[in-house]
Amino acid sequence: ETGVTQTPRHLVMGMTNKKSLKCEQHLGHNAMYWYKQSAKKPLELMFVYSLEERVENNSVPSRFSPECPNSSHLFLHLHTLQPEDSALYLCASSQKGGGGYEQYFGPGTRLTVT
Amino acid sequence: GNSVTQMEGPVTLSEEAFLTINCTYTATGYPSLFWYVQYPGEGLQLLLKATKADDKGSNKGFEATYRKETTSFHLEKGSVQVSDSAVYFCALSKNTGNQFYFGTGTSLTVIP
């Protein structure tokens, strides 16, 4: 596998379920990101991890909980979501945070909350 | 603050037409600038970048020049193809900190 992979690609869950999204990067990067992409809205940064430490949390609701066990893996744990949380969730990585380094994106997980 | 503004879409062009997608930015200091492309059902892919004023990024026939005097980074292609149909995002990254700032995206459809 190369690049950034995400699983699952599609997820349908009820509001009372608990699920997790997984992201893995094979690029040797040490910064990873979660974004939310909703229709007709700008790309929304949710979490940033640099060297496995969370460095930014843009006031995301606590029903989203990130985990970064090492520099190659990133999870997004979901619980008691709302229908408005339905969106495409994108993971990205970069060589390090900021500094003009481009971000590499995974294909995304299409989440539908029913 | 830091932000990116790009032209509203959708844009529809005939094959072989000239493409321009405007992008302007607001930032302190000297950011790096990027264009990303998102094909249907996929994540964002880096198309090109420029890291300092007057740099020109280019890839797959697309070009954009970092213009500090007009704070712009317009995307151009001389002759579009049907396969260029996608959503295009302009973005900036400061040289400190961890954030990228993305524009809202411009949808391009190229018809044969």
Interface residues (C-beta under 8 A of the other chain):
Chain A: V4 Q6 A31 Y33 K41 P42 L43 L45 V48 S50 V55 E56 L90 A92 G97 G98 G99 G100 Y101 E102 Q103 Y104 F105 G106 P107 G108
Chain B: P31 S32 F34 Y36 G41 E42 G43 L44 Q45 L46 K49 T51 F89 S93 K94 N95 T96 G97 N98 Q99 F100 F102 G103 T104 G105
